[in-house]
């Protein structure tokens, strides 16, 4: 888990998106802990987010344009 100056998080989820059950459960735990600790909200259920394969680079580029 990494956090930068802008409080943007990067969770290294390993094989959670390819069906590794232990990685999936750990990722779900990380997302739930962040929601509880920092008051984060998510656009989808943490179970779905933990399993979703997404183009992270595209999202990061989109966020960079905001600053």
C-alpha positions, 0 to 999 in steps of 0.5 A, a space after each residue: 500500500 502506498 500513499 502520496 502527498 495528495 492522499 491518493 492510494 495505490 494498493 498492490 493486489 497481486 492475484 486478486 483479479 485472477 481468482 487468487 482467493 487469499 489475495 482477494 480477501 486481503 484486498 477487500 480487507 485493505 479497502 474496508 480498512 481505508 474506508 473505516 480509517 479515512 472515511 473513504 467511499 467507493 463507487 462500487 462494492 469493495 468485493 467487486 472493486 477488489 476483483 475488477 481488472 482495470 486500466 490503472 494507468 489511464 485513470 492516473 493520467 486522467 487524475 493528473 489533468 486535474 492538477 
